[in-house]
Amino acid sequence: MPHTSADQQTEDQQLLDKLRPSRIVLPVLIGLSVVGFMFWRSYKPGDLAPLANAKPIWLFVMVAVLLARDAGYVYRIRYLTQKVLTWRASLDVIMIWEFSSCVLPSAVGGTAVAPVLLHKEGIPLGKSVAYIMATAMLDNLYYVLAVPLVVLIGGDALYPHEALQGGLVATLRIGFIASYVFVTIYALLMLYAIFINPRSVKRLLVRLFSMRGLRRLRGKAYKMGNEMVLASAELRGNGWGYWLRASLSTAFVWTARYLVIGCLISAFIDVTWPEFWLIFGRNLTYKVILLIAITPGGAGIAEGAFPTFFGKFIGTPTMTNFMVLLYRLVTYYLYLVLGAVFLPRWIARIFGPRRPKEVMAS
């Protein structure tokens, strides 16, 4: 059934409501309040002395990794959409996608907004959903393949024994294993649905969520099943070159994403290569905390959990808190600012030159 004009206006308004700049205020207040409290509780004169010994080469590497990560995201979305998006449109989509991830709860993230962004760029909604499902599948498969590798390298040191009591470490370990099992099952289901038999997966989801206690989610399961059928029809015919390019760019952007903290710490603290790769591995256990965060962009929770996972490699609590602030500046607050820059340009291009004033003022 085709969308009516009223349906289209409602969809547009829902999208713009999710992206309105006023959403920036709450996560900024939460995040900076937590960091401010941590500084107030821990500050001692002289604790920030390592800042005088900053290593410019590592700061340069960190900036290069951040730029490479974003360039990889732009490349991936352009080629996943089979070059329907121009380079400019791809950049706009990624910046607004990142912005939406920062202002929406972590459990929702930018994935809820991304298909509509692609649809507004002229890609049919069915294809838009298919492309976003492909990115989700590839992202999950990266996690599925990376976890055994970092467990092999880091072993039990992936868990912050030095900062948590035994019971809490055990809880974190259970959460990590459970999240890995869930992501693996989800990734394999998507893989099977897209490439082999989407209708059987749809039936499985509907039957599973028809069980007592899960029935309230049956509608969402039915919708996801339909989306998998659509995604399979759109994506199954693409050749090996398409998937190889998509897979390599996914591995590139996620590896770059997990390298940022190690580069940041190395810019101020002497870190051995085994410690550097352990920091990389701890990023995957740190991610478990962010997956369950209910605040926009994990604000407050990401800052509060950071010292637990990475304080061991930094030293004093004050220096650790400075690293928290710097890390969130370059991976979170930066995208709030970039979103505020890219959003009005994108709205003007998609909805007309008068619309940005309405949205920015709301």
C-alpha positions in Angstrom: 0.0 0.0 0.0 1.6 3.3 -1.1 2.4 6.0 1.5 0.0 8.9 1.5 1.1 12.5 1.8 0.0 12.5 5.5 2.0 9.3 6.2 5.1 10.9 4.5 4.8 14.0 6.6 4.5 12.0 9.8 7.6 9.9 8.9 9.5 13.1 8.1 8.5 14.7 11.4 9.4 11.6 13.4 12.9 11.6 11.8 13.4 15.3 12.5 12.2 14.9 16.1 14.8 12.2 16.7 17.5 14.5 15.2 16.6 17.8 16.8 19.7 19.6 18.2 18.1 20.1 21.6 18.7 16.4 22.3 22.4 17.3 22.6 21.8 19.0 26.0 21.0 15.9 28.1 24.0 13.6 27.2 26.4 16.5 27.5 25.1 17.4 30.9 25.2 13.7 32.1 28.7 13.0 30.6 30.4 16.2 31.8 28.8 15.9 35.3 30.2 12.4 35.7 33.7 13.4 34.6 33.5 16.6 36.7 32.6 14.5 39.8 35.4 12.0 39.0 37.9 14.9 38.8 36.6 16.5 42.0 37.0 13.2 43.9 40.4 12.3 42.6 42.4 15.4 41.8 45.9 15.9 43.5 48.5 18.5 42.4 51.1 17.0 40.1 48.9 14.1 38.9 48.7 15.6 35.4 52.5 15.8 35.0 52.6 13.2 32.2 50.8 15.7 30.0 54.2 17.5 29.7 55.7 14.4 28.1 53.1 14.0 25.3 54.3 12.1 22.3 53.2 14.0 19.2 53.6 10.9 16.9 50.9 9.0 18.9 48.6 12.0 18.8 49.1 12.1 15.1 48.4 8.4 14.8 45.2 8.8 16.9 43.9 11.6 14.6 44.8 9.5 11.5 42.9 6.5 13.0 39.8 8.6 13.6 39.9 10.1 10.1 40.5 6.6 8.6 37.6 5.2 10.5 35.2 7.8 9.2 36.6 7.5 5.7 36.0 3.7 6.0 32.4 4.2 7.0 31.8 6.6 4.1 33.5 4.2 1.7 31.4 1.3 3.0 28.0 2.9 2.8 28.7 4.2 -0.7 29.7 0.8 -2.0 27.1 -1.1 -0.1 24.5 1.1 -1.8 26.2 0.3 -5.1 27.3 3.9 -5.6 23.7 5.3 -5.6 24.9 7.7 -2.9 27.4 10.3 -4.0 30.5 10.8 -1.9 28.9 14.0 -0.4 25.7 12.1 0.4 27.6 9.3 1.9 29.5 11.7 4.2 26.3 13.4 5.2 24.6 10.1 6.0 27.5 8.8 8.1 27.9 12.1 10.1 24.1 12.2 10.8 24.1 8.5 11.6 27.0 9.1 14.1 25.1 12.1 15.5 21.9 10.0 16.0 24.0 7.3 17.8 25.1 10.0 20.2 21.7 11.4 21.0 19.7 8.2 21.1 20.0 5.4 23.7 22.9 3.0 23.0 20.5 0.1 22.8 18.7 1.9 19.9 21.7 3.7 18.3 21.7 5.2 14.9 20.5 2.0 13.2 16.9 3.1 13.9 17.4 6.3 11.9 19.8 5.0 9.2 17.2 3.4 6.8 15.2 6.6 6.7 18.3 8.6 6.0 19.0 6.4 2.9 15.4 6.6 1.9 15.5 10.4 2.0 18.6 10.1 -0.3 16.4 8.5 -3.0 16.9 4.9 -2.2 13.7 2.8 -2.0 12.8 1.9 1.6 13.1 -1.8 1.0 16.6 -1.4 -0.3 17.5 1.0 2.5 16.5 -1.5 5.1 18.4 -4.2 3.2 21.6 -2.2 3.2 21.4 -1.3 6.9 20.7 -5.0 7.7 23.8 -5.9 5.7 25.9 -3.4 7.8 24.5 -4.8 11.0 25.3 -8.4 9.9 28.8 -7.5 8.9 29.4 -5.5 12.2 28.1 -8.5 14.2 30.3 -10.9 12.2 33.4 -8.8 13.0 32.6 -9.1 16.7 32.0 -12.8 16.4 35.4 -13.3 14.7 37.4 -10.8 16.8 36.4 -12.1 20.2 38.1 -15.5 20.0 41.2 -13.7 18.7 41.4 -11.3 21.6 40.6 -14.0 24.1 43.5 -16.1 22.7 45.8 -13.0 23.1 44.5 -11.6 26.3 43.0 -14.6 28.1 41.7 -13.8 31.6 43.5 -10.4 31.6 40.6 -9.1 29.4 38.7 -8.7 32.7 39.7 -5.9 35.1 40.6 -8.0 38.1 42.6 -5.1 39.5 39.6 -2.9 39.7 36.7 -5.3 40.4 36.1 -7.8 43.2 35.8 -11.5 42.2 32.0 -11.5 42.1 31.8 -8.5 39.8 34.4 -10.0 37.5 32.4 -13.2 37.4 29.3 -11.2 36.5 31.2 -9.3 33.8 32.5 -12.6 32.4 29.0 -14.1 32.3 27.7 -10.9 30.6 30.5 -11.0 28.1 29.9 -14.7 27.2 26.1 -14.2 27.1 26.5 -11.1 24.8 28.9 -13.1 22.5 26.5 -16.0 22.3 23.5 -13.7 21.5 25.5 -11.7 18.9 26.7 -15.0 17.3 23.2 -16.5 17.1 21.8 -13.2 15.7 24.7 -12.9 13.1 24.3 -16.5 12.0 20.5 -16.1 11.7 21.0 -13.0 9.5 23.6 -14.8 7.4 21.3 -17.7 6.9 18.3 -15.5 6.2 20.0 -13.3 3.7 21.9 -16.0 1.7 19.9 -19.2 2.2 16.3 -19.2 3.4 14.8 -16.0 4.8 11.2 -17.3 5.0 12.2 -20.2 7.4 13.9 -17.6 9.7 10.8 -15.4 9.6 8.7 -18.4 10.6 11.1 -19.3 13.4 11.1 -15.7 14.8 7.3 -15.6 14.7 6.9 -19.0 16.4 9.6 -18.1 19.0 7.9 -14.8 19.9 4.5 -16.4 20.0 5.5 -18.2 23.2 4.1 -17.1 26.5 6.1 -14.2 28.0 7.4 -13.1 24.6 4.1 -12.4 22.8 4.3 -8.6 23.3 7.4 -8.7 21.0 5.7 -10.8 18.3 4.9 -7.8 16.1 8.5 -6.7 16.1 9.6 -10.2 15.3 7.2 -10.3 12.4 8.5 -7.0 11.1 12.1 -8.2 11.4 11.2 -11.4 9.5 9.7 -9.3 6.7 12.8 -7.1 6.6 15.0 -10.2 6.3 13.0 -11.5 3.3 13.3 -8.1 1.6 17.0 -7.9 2.4 17.6 -11.3 0.9 15.8 -10.4 -2.3 17.9 -7.2 -2.6 21.3 -8.6 -1.6 21.5 -12.2 -2.6 22.4 -11.5 -6.2 25.5 -9.4 -5.4 28.8 -11.1 -6.3 31.9 -12.0 -4.3 33.5 -8.6 -5.1 30.7 -6.8 -3.4 30.9 -8.8 -0.2 34.7 -8.8 -0.1 34.8 -5.0 -0.3 32.0 -4.7 2.3 33.8 -7.2 4.7 37.2 -5.6 4.4 35.9 -2.1 4.9 33.9 -3.4 8.0 37.1 -5.0 9.5 39.0 -1.8 8.8 36.5 0.6 10.5 36.0 -1.6 13.6 39.7 -2.2 14.0 40.3 1.5 13.8 37.5 2.1 16.3 39.1 -0.2 18.9 42.6 1.2 18.3 41.7 4.8 19.4 42.0 4.2 23.2 45.4 2.5 22.8 46.7 5.3 20.7 45.4 7.9 23.1 47.0 6.3 26.2 50.3 5.8 24.3 50.4 9.5 23.5 50.9 10.3 27.2 52.0 7.0 28.9 54.7 4.5 28.1 52.8 1.4 26.9 54.4 -1.9 25.8 53.1 -3.6 22.7 51.6 -6.5 24.7 49.8 -3.9 26.8 48.7 -2.0 23.7 47.0 -5.1 22.3 45.5 -5.9 25.7 43.9 -2.5 25.7 42.5 -3.3 22.2 41.1 -6.5 23.6 39.6 -4.9 26.7 37.6 -2.6 24.3 35.5 -5.7 23.5 34.7 -6.3 27.1 34.1 -2.6 27.7 31.6 -2.7 24.8 29.4 -5.1 26.9 28.8 -2.2 29.3 27.9 0.2 26.5 25.5 -2.3 24.9 23.3 -2.2 28.0 23.5 1.6 28.5 20.1 3.3 28.5 21.4 6.8 28.3 21.9 8.7 25.0 25.2 7.5 23.5 26.0 5.8 26.8 26.6 9.2 28.4 27.7 8.9 32.0 28.0 5.1 31.8 30.9 5.2 29.3 32.7 7.8 31.4 32.1 5.9 34.7 33.2 2.5 33.3 36.4 3.7 31.5 38.7 3.8 34.6 37.7 0.3 35.6 38.8 -1.1 32.3 41.8 1.1 31.4 42.9 2.8 34.6 45.5 0.1 35.1 47.4 1.2 32.0 47.3 5.0 32.8 48.4 5.4 36.5 46.8 8.0 38.8 43.0 8.4 39.0 43.4 12.1 37.9 45.3 11.2 34.8 42.8 8.4 34.0 40.0 10.9 34.3 41.7 13.3 31.9 42.0 10.4 29.5 38.3 9.7 29.9 37.5 13.3 29.0 39.9 13.3 26.0 38.6 10.0 24.8 35.0 11.2 24.9 35.9 14.5 23.3 37.3 12.8 20.2 34.8 9.9 19.9 31.6 11.4 21.2 31.4 15.2 21.7 33.1 15.7 18.4 30.2 14.0 16.6 27.7 16.0 18.5 29.4 19.1 17.1 29.8 17.6 13.6 26.2 16.6 13.6 25.1 20.1 14.5 27.2 21.3 11.4 26.1 18.6 8.9 22.4 18.3 10.0 21.2 21.8 8.8 23.0 21.3 5.5 21.4 17.9 5.0 17.9 19.1 6.0 18.2 22.0 3.6 19.3 19.7 0.8 16.5 17.1 1.4 13.6 19.2 2.7 14.3 22.6 1.4 16.1 25.7 2.5 13.5 26.9 5.0 13.2 23.7 7.1 16.6 23.9 9.0 15.4 27.0 10.9 12.4 25.2 12.2 14.3 22.1 13.3 17.3 24.0 14.8 14.9 26.2 16.8 13.0 23.3 18.3 
